[in-house]
């Protein structure tokens, strides 16, 4: 849809005051006008083209749970396009009320407080407009403030009067027709990355960090879609590391599974007590006991052993040189590097769910400050849930201490170490399997264990090869 600009104050005033009468989720009331105009002001202040105020009000009321279905008791202004509004209720509001993504977004926004609620809703509306190509107009925030600061009853009367004297504004009729067509042809008006940002509250972060976060999510989703749905067959060359079995690694499984001639007195079959007699001589029970012929319930005493696995992802300072955009790539090399690591974590958790997994993101220190501070913040946001439950940890370490760190992990677990850099980084850690990911070109080069570096066909191929080796 084309974006228009309303520079004339009269047209802008009619657009705002009439738009308030087009809302359908709840009837138009003076008590809710200030809140609706605050939502609109938050959206216009970001420079985002403004959809009709009735649509903003309807989305806001759905998000903040004003009602659960559209209202049919609203007042119809003169010249109301009945057929258009029926289509709007069916195809726009009906779809929004049934969309699971919008429901998750509403749950996330319910945790926002104060002005952040309006800013969060403005972010959601902006993403919906971009995703579904919704119509909008550029309007001065000052015009919205003037309407907001005026008397609410007078504002509603002015809108009603403009309906009576001039009829519905042709621009609003056109925009509502565009809304119906755009939402109807969109699979879901809310994207997964939008929900992710709202849930992590990064929707209010700085623009640059938000763009990087969304790009990592989009790149990771494309990489995950290329992976096989099922766990691939394990590599024929497996690296087994002997480890000391700790108490928390072993779990008894099973119950009383059979009958045996050996066991404790607590597991003795009750029927064996029939061999006991009140006599001074040894009875049949005593004889069977001496001959180990008494029957006992037997428990399956096998132990379920969880293999400990540690994945160490070492990011070297030279990765700052990967913050470049190649013509043949959709995103920067550094974005694809983070996306590869981010996509690997949930897939390994899914495929190796019977193992005890720990993922360590280690950022190697630079000469002065931490060069990869921005990447560290992204990892903290992307894997916040796994960090909270202890599956993922983030550390800053000197380069000379990395080998000792991996050797320590290898003594207690099967340790895989991935070195991510733009050049070869020599590392020998006894007991650990070291792989190298070199991103000095649009497509990464991969070297596993002692094998030489090999250029991969794509980033998805590099991820699949790593996962196949690790499992």
N, C-alpha and C positions, 0 to 999 in steps of 0.2 A: 504494500500500500504506500502511496505517496504521502509524504509529510508536508503539512501546510503550516503557515505561520500567521497567527492572528495579531496584527499590529494595531488595528483600529480598536480603541478602548470600548466602543459601543458593541462591536461584534464580540469582543472577548467577554464583556459583561453578559450578553445574551447567551453565549455558549456556556458560561458557568451557571447562571441562574436557571436556564431551561434544563441544563443537564441534570440538575438536582431532582427534577420531577420525573426523570426517566428510570429511576431505580425501582427494582421489582422484588428484591428479597424481603425488604421491610418497607412499609409505607413511608412516604416522605414526611418527616417531622422536624420541627425547628430544633428540638433538643439534640439531634444528631448531626446538625449541619456543621458545627465547628470541628467535630472530629473528622468528617469527610473532607473538609477543606484542608485540614492539617495533613491528611494522607496525600491529597493532591499537591499541596505545597512541597512536601518532602520529595515527591516524584519530579516536579518541575524544577526544583532547586538543583537537581543532578543533571539538568540539561536534557532530560528524557522527554520526548514528545508525549503529550498528555492525551490519553483516551477519554471518552466521555465520562463526566463525573458520575453519572448513573452506574456505569460499569465499574468504576473505582469503588463506589459505595457498595455495590453488590458483592464484589470480591472481598472487600474488607469485612462485611457482615458475615460472609461464609467462613472466612478465615478465623474470625474471632467469635464464631459460634453464636451469632445473634439468633438465628433460626436454623432449622434443618431442612426446610423446603421453601419454595417460592411462595410469595404472598399473592392472593388474588383479590385482596380487599383494598388495594391502593386506588387513589383517585385518578381518573383519566382526564388529563387536561384537554381543552378544545383542540380538535384536529388530530387527535392521537392516532398514529398509524397502527391499527389493531393487528393486522396480519403480520406486520414486521415485528411487533412486540411478542406475538405468540411464537414466531420463529426464534426470537431471542431467548424466550423462556425455555423452549424445547431444546434447542441445539447448543445454546451457550450455557445457561444456568443449569440445565439438566446434566450436561456433560461435566461441568465443574463440581456439582454436588456428588457425582458418582465417581470422580477421579480419585484413585487411591494416593497418587502423588501429591495432590493438593491437600489431602487429609493429613499426610505426614508433614507437609509444610505448615499446616495449621498447628499441629502438635509442637513443632519446633518454635513457631512464633509465639505460642502461648507462654513460653519461658522468658520472653523478652519483657523488659520493664521500661516505663517512661517513654521518652522520645525514641528509644530504640525500636519500639513497636511500629511506629510510623515509618522509620527508616528501613526496617526489615520488610514491611509490606511494600514500600516503594521499590526495594530491590527485587522482590518477587514479581511485581507488575512489570518492571523493566525487562526481566528475563522472559516473562510470558510474551511480552510484546515482540521481543527479538526472536523468540523461538517460533511463534505462530504468525509473525508478520502482521501484527494488529495495527489498525489505523491510529493516527495520533496527530496532534497539532502542537506547535511550539507556541507557548504563551508565557507572558512575563509573570514571574512570581509575585511582582508588585500588584498585578491585577487580582491574583488569588487572595493576597493579604487584604486588599481593599474590601473584597466581598466577605472575607472571614471576619473582619473587624466591624462590619456593618451590623445593624440589628437583624437578627435571624428571621423574624416575622416579616420584616420589610423585604428581605432578600427573597423569601418565598412568594410574596405578593408580586414582586417585580417579575419573577419568572412566570407566574401565572398570567400576569398582564401581557407579557410579550407573546405568550401562546394565544391569548384572546385577540390581540391586535394584529399580529403578524403570522400566526400559525407556527407549526414546528419549524425550527431552523433547518434549512435544507442540508447544511453541513452535518448536523446531528443525524438526520435520516440516512444520509449516505454512509456515515461512520458506523451506525448500527447495522446497516446492511453488510458492510465490510467485516464487522465483528462476527456476524453469523457465519459468513462464508469462511473466514479464517479459522475460527475455532472448530467448525464442522470438519474441515479438511486436515486438522492436526491430530495426530495420534494421541498425544498427551501434551497439554500446555505447560507442564512443569517437567524439567529434566532432572535426571539423577544427580548431576553435579550441583543443581540449584538446591535440592534438598540437603545434599551433603554440606553445602556452605551454610545453610540456615541452621542445621543441627549443630555444626561446629562453631557457629556464630562468627564465621569469617566473612559473612556477607557485609559486615560493617568495617572490614579491614581496608587497608590501603589498596588502591586500584591495581598497582603492579603485582603485589603478592596474590591478590585475588585472581588475576589473569594467569599467573604461573600455576596456582592451585588447580584451576579449571582445566588448564592444558595437560597437567599431569594426569588428572582423572580421565580426560578424554583419551589420551594416549594409552593409559593402562587398560581402559575398556576395550580399545581396539586390539591390544596385544592379547588380552584374555580371550577374546572371541576367536582368535586364531589357534588357541590351544586345543588339543583333543579333549573331548568331554570326560573321557575315562583316564584313569591312571595308566601311563605307559608301562611297558614291561621294564623291569629293572635291568640296569646295565650288567653285562656278563662279568665285567671286571669290578668287583665290589671291594671296598676298603673296610676291612673289619679291624676295629681298634679294641683291644682288651681293656676293660674298665672294671673298676671295683664296684661291685653291686651294693648299693646302699639300701638301707631298710625301706626307705620310701619308694624305691623302684619296684619292689616285689609285692604282689597282691595275691592272697590265696583265693582260688576260684573253686566252684563246685560245692556240693553238699554231700549227704550220705548217698553214695552211688551204688554200693554193692554190699555183699556180706563176706566177711573174711574170718579166718581163725586167729587173727591177731588184732589186738586193740586194747583200749583202756576199759576199766570197769564201768565207766559212764556210758559207753557205747554197747554194752552187753545186751543181746536180745533178751527180752523179758521171758521168752519161752524156755530159756536155758535154766531158769530158776526151778523148773519142775524136776530137775535132777537132784535137788537138795533133799536130804532126809535127816530126820532127827535120830541119829545113831552115834554110838561111840566109835564105830569103825569108819574108815573113809568111804564116803558115798560116791555115787556115780558122777556127781558134779566135781568132786575133788579129783577123780581119776581123769575126767575129760580136761580139767584145767591143767593137770600135769602133762598130759599128752598133747596139749594145744589143740584140742578138738572142740572147745567151746566156740560158739559163733558170735561174731561182733558185727555191728554196722561199720562199714568201711567208708571213710571220707576220701574224696578225690583231693589229694594233697599237692597236686601240681600247682606251680606258681606262674602267674602271668607277669612276664618281664617287659617293662616299657624301656625301649632303647632310648638313651639320651642322645639327642642331636643338637648341635650348636652350629648356627650359621652366622658367620662373621662377615659383614659387608664393610670393607674398608674403603672410604672415599678420600682420595688424596687431594691436596690443595690445587694441583694442576688442573683439576676439573673445571676451574673457573674459565679455562680456555675453551671449554665445550659450550659456553653460553653464546653460541653462534647459530644462526639460522641458515641452513643449506637450501638451495633451490628445490632439490628433489625430496626434501622432508617437509612434513606438515608443521612440525615444531622444532625447537632447538635440540641440539644433541644432548645437552644437560637435562632437558625435560624428558627425553626418551630414556635417559639413564635412570632417573628417579622413577619413571613409570615402570621400567623393567623390574626394579627392585620392589616397588610397591605391589605390582601384580604377582610377583613370586611368593610373597608372604602368605596371602590367603589361599593360594593354590597349594602350597606345601602343607599348610595346616589342614586342608581338606584331604589331600592324598596321604598324608602321614599322621592321621588323627590318632593312631594307636601309639605313637611315639611321644616322648616328652621333648618338646621343641622349645628352643630359645633362639631368638634372632637379635643379633647385636649390630647396630649401626655405629661404626667407629669413624669419626671424623679426625683425620690426621692434622695436627697443628701445623700452622705456617710459621714464618719467621717472626711476625709481630702479632697480628690478631688472627682470629679464626676466619680464613678466607671463605669457607662454605657456611657462613652463619645463616644466609637465606635458605640454603638447602636444609639445614638443620631445623629451621622453623617449619618448613613444608613437611618434613618427615614427622615432626611432632603433631601436626594437625592431621595428616593423612592416617597415621596409625595411633591416634589418641586412645582408641578402645583397647588395642593390644598392649599399649604402654601401660594403661591402667591395670590390666590383669597380669602384668609381669611377663607376657610372652615376648615383648619387644623392649629393648633398652637402647638408649642413645648415649654414647660416651665420646669424649674428646681425649685423644691419646697422641703421644709423641711417636714419630715414625720408628725410632730405635726400640721402642717398647712393644711394638706390634707382634714380633715373633714370639717373645716370651709370653705375651697374652694368649696367643693361639696355642702354644704348647701347654699352657696351664689348662685351657679348655679341653685339649685333646686327651689329657690324663683321665678325665672323668666322663667324656662323651665322644661321640663321633663328630669331629669338627671339620666343617667345610669353610674355607676362607676365600672370599672373592675380592680381588684387588681391582678397584675401578679407578682408572686414571687415563691420561692421554699419552702415556709412555710406559715402557716396561719398568716395573718396580721389583727389584730383586728381593725375594723373601724366602727363607727356609725355616719352617716350623716343624719340628719333629712330631710325628703323629697326626698332623693336620694335612688335609687335602687342599692344596692351594690352586685356585683358578685365577685367570687374568682377563679382565674386560678392558680393552683399549678403544677409546672413542676419539681417535685422531682423524677420523674420516666420517663422511655421512653415515656409513654402515659400520658397525663395530667389528673389531677383531677379537676372537675368543681363543684362549689357550687353557686347556684343562690339565691339571697335574703337570707332568713333564712334557706334554705334547707341545709342539711349536704353535705359534699364533696362526690362526686361520681366519681369513675374512669370511664373514657370514653373509648370507643372501639378504637378510632383512633383520630388523630388530626382533620381530616375532620368532624368527628361526633361532636367534641367539638365546632368547628366553626358553624356548622349547628344548634346546640342546642342554642348557644348564639344568633345567628341571629333570630331564631324563637322567642326567649324570647323578644328580643329588639323591634321587630316590633309589 
